[in-house]
């Protein structure tokens, strides 16, 4: 879901609407697409081998071990978290999102009862520093302006243990114009008023790994789906940058 905007790193976020979205355009957009979210997700993952294949890849990239404390930021309706807890039931997973409706859906769909879902701000979680072994951000940053993305990544770096991992999964930049066109058409980039178009392009121009470095993270590894429409970047907090 879309998170509150920041115009610069030093300005506070504007008021968030009761729905958790920033403005009426985003509220309408996600409100209209919400009831069809599962079908849209199924469609988007088809060229990558299907949603189950991709979710399994994501879980492999997370490398969560039994007993790990995991924080998932901007969790949406909790699909990734459910896949994670099925793979590692003993992980202690906390998932947060600003949208109360998203969290309500995530709780309803999670029949394990093993994930703690909370309404919360990913850029100011309130958790103590160095609490989590894994901090995950899955397919959410592309919805946000740059300064907010970096703010959330800084929060991820702060709450992650020094020997832990921050894993961000996002739309990968593509070198081929044809590949970019095909992905844009398949992923509804052509729809008028799509609020994600500008922020997605900005993220890809700036580079996910670059923004993670700017947020105080040290890049360790990069993964990609086949075709390389989605990338996963694994990083650790840089102790030289502090909290």
C-alpha positions in Angstrom: 0.0 0.0 0.0 1.1 3.6 -0.4 2.7 5.3 2.6 2.7 8.9 3.7 4.8 11.2 1.6 7.8 13.2 2.6 9.1 16.0 0.4 12.5 15.8 1.9 14.4 13.9 4.5 13.9 16.7 7.0 10.2 17.3 6.7 7.5 15.4 8.6 5.0 13.2 6.9 1.6 14.9 6.1 -1.6 13.6 7.8 -2.6 10.2 6.7 -6.2 9.6 5.7 -8.3 7.2 7.8 -7.8 4.5 5.2 -4.0 4.8 5.6 -3.4 6.3 2.2 -1.9 9.7 1.5 -4.4 11.3 -0.9 -7.7 10.7 -2.5 -6.2 9.4 -5.8 -4.3 6.7 -4.1 -7.3 5.9 -1.9 -9.6 5.4 -4.9 -7.0 3.5 -6.9 -6.2 0.9 -4.2 -9.8 0.8 -3.0 -11.0 -0.1 -6.5 -8.2 -2.7 -7.0 -8.5 -4.1 -3.5 -11.3 -6.6 -4.1 -9.4 -8.0 -7.1 -6.0 -8.0 -5.4 -5.5 -11.8 -5.3 -6.5 -12.1 -9.0 -4.2 -9.3 -10.0 -1.4 -10.8 -8.1 -2.0 -14.2 -9.7 -1.9 -12.5 -13.1 1.3 -10.5 -12.5 3.3 -13.6 -11.4 2.3 -15.8 -14.3 5.3 -14.9 -16.6 7.6 -15.7 -13.7 6.3 -19.2 -13.2 3.3 -18.4 -11.1 2.8 -16.9 -7.6 3.6 -20.1 -5.6 7.0 -20.4 -7.4 7.8 -16.7 -6.8 6.8 -16.7 -3.1 8.9 -19.8 -2.6 11.8 -18.0 -4.2 11.3 -15.0 -1.9 11.2 -17.2 1.2 14.5 -18.8 0.0 16.0 -15.3 -0.4 15.0 -14.4 3.2 17.0 -17.3 4.6 15.0 -17.3 7.8 16.1 -19.8 10.4 14.1 -21.5 13.1 13.6 -19.1 16.0 14.5 -16.0 14.1 12.7 -12.8 14.9 11.4 -11.4 11.7 9.8 -8.0 10.9 7.9 -7.5 7.7 7.4 -3.9 6.7 4.5 -2.8 4.5 3.0 -6.3 4.6 -0.2 -5.6 2.8 -2.6 -8.5 3.0 0.1 -10.9 4.3 0.7 -13.3 1.4 4.5 -13.3 1.8 4.2 -13.7 5.6 2.0 -16.7 5.2 4.4 -18.3 2.8 7.2 -17.6 5.2 5.5 -19.1 8.3 4.6 -22.2 6.3 8.2 -22.8 5.5 9.5 -21.9 9.0 6.7 -22.3 11.6 9.0 -21.5 14.5 10.0 -18.1 13.2 8.6 -15.2 15.2 7.1 -13.0 12.6 5.7 -9.5 13.2 4.1 -7.7 10.1 3.0 -4.1 10.0 1.2 -1.9 7.5 -0.5 1.5 7.7 -3.7 0.2 6.2 -6.1 -1.1 8.8 -8.1 -2.8 6.0 -5.0 -4.5 4.7 -4.2 -5.8 8.2 -7.7 -7.0 8.8 -7.5 -9.0 5.5 -4.1 -10.4 6.5 -5.5 -11.6 9.9 -8.5 -13.1 8.3 -6.5 -15.0 5.7 -3.9 -16.3 8.2 -5.2 -19.5 9.7 -2.0 -20.4 11.5 -2.2 -17.6 14.1 1.6 -17.5 14.1 2.0 -14.1 12.6 1.5 -10.9 14.6 -0.1 -8.3 12.4 -0.1 -4.7 13.5 -1.2 -1.4 12.0 1.9 0.7 12.1 4.2 3.1 10.2 7.1 1.4 8.5 9.3 4.6 8.8 8.8 4.8 12.6 8.0 1.4 14.0 8.7 2.1 17.6 10.7 -1.1 18.0 14.0 -1.0 19.9 17.2 -1.0 17.9 18.8 -4.3 16.8 15.7 -6.3 17.7 15.2 -8.4 14.5 17.2 -11.1 12.7 15.5 -10.4 9.4 13.7 -7.3 8.2 11.7 -7.7 5.0 10.2 -5.2 2.5 8.5 -7.0 -0.3 7.2 -5.2 -3.4 6.2 -2.1 -1.5 9.0 0.5 -2.0 8.1 1.2 -5.6 4.8 2.7 -4.4 6.6 5.5 -2.5 8.5 8.7 -3.2 12.3 8.5 -2.8 12.7 10.2 0.6 10.1 8.0 2.2 11.7 4.8 0.7 15.0 5.8 2.2 13.3 6.6 5.5 11.8 3.2 5.7 15.1 1.6 4.7 16.9 3.5 7.5 14.3 2.2 9.9 14.9 -1.3 8.6 18.7 -0.8 9.2 18.1 0.5 12.7 15.9 -2.4 14.0 18.0 -5.1 12.3 20.7 -6.9 14.3 24.2 -6.2 13.2 24.5 -9.9 12.2 21.1 -9.9 10.7 19.8 -9.2 7.2 17.6 -6.7 5.5 16.0 -8.1 2.4 14.2 -5.8 -0.1 12.3 -7.2 -3.1 11.3 -4.9 -5.9 10.7 -4.5 -9.6 14.1 -4.9 -11.2 15.5 -2.4 -13.8 15.5 -3.9 -17.2 18.1 -3.1 -19.9 15.9 -4.1 -22.9 13.3 -1.6 -24.1 11.2 -4.5 -25.3 11.4 -6.2 -21.9 10.4 -2.9 -20.2 7.4 -2.5 -22.5 6.2 -6.1 -22.1 6.4 -5.9 -18.3 4.7 -2.5 -18.2 1.8 -3.8 -20.3 1.5 -7.0 -18.3 1.7 -5.1 -15.0 -0.9 -2.5 -15.9 1.6 0.4 -16.3 -0.6 1.6 -19.2 -3.7 2.3 -16.9 -4.3 6.0 -16.7 -3.8 7.5 -13.3 -1.7 4.6 -12.0 -0.1 6.2 -8.9 2.8 3.8 -8.9 4.2 4.7 -12.4 6.3 7.7 -11.4 7.7 6.3 -8.2 8.5 2.9 -9.8 10.5 4.7 -12.5 12.3 6.8 -10.0 13.3 3.8 -7.9 14.6 2.0 -11.0 16.6 5.1 -12.1 18.1 5.6 -8.6 18.6 1.9 -8.0 17.4 -0.2 -5.1 20.9 -1.2 -4.0 22.0 2.5 -4.1 19.1 3.6 -1.9 19.8 0.8 0.6 23.5 2.0 0.8 22.3 5.5 1.3 20.1 4.3 4.2 23.1 2.8 6.0 23.1 -0.8 4.7 25.9 -2.8 3.2 24.9 -4.9 0.2 25.8 -8.6 0.4 23.9 -10.4 -2.4 21.4 -9.9 -5.2 18.9 -12.4 -6.5 16.5 -12.3 -9.5 13.6 -14.1 -10.8 13.5 -15.6 -14.3 12.9 -13.5 -16.3 14.6 -10.8 -14.2 11.4 -8.8 -13.6 11.9 -8.9 -9.8 15.1 -8.5 -7.8 15.9 -9.3 -4.2 18.7 -7.3 -2.5 20.2 -8.7 0.7 22.1 -6.3 3.0 23.3 -5.9 6.6 23.5 -2.8 8.8 26.7 -0.9 8.4 28.0 -0.5 12.0 30.0 2.5 10.9 26.7 4.4 10.1 25.3 3.8 13.7 21.6 3.8 14.6 
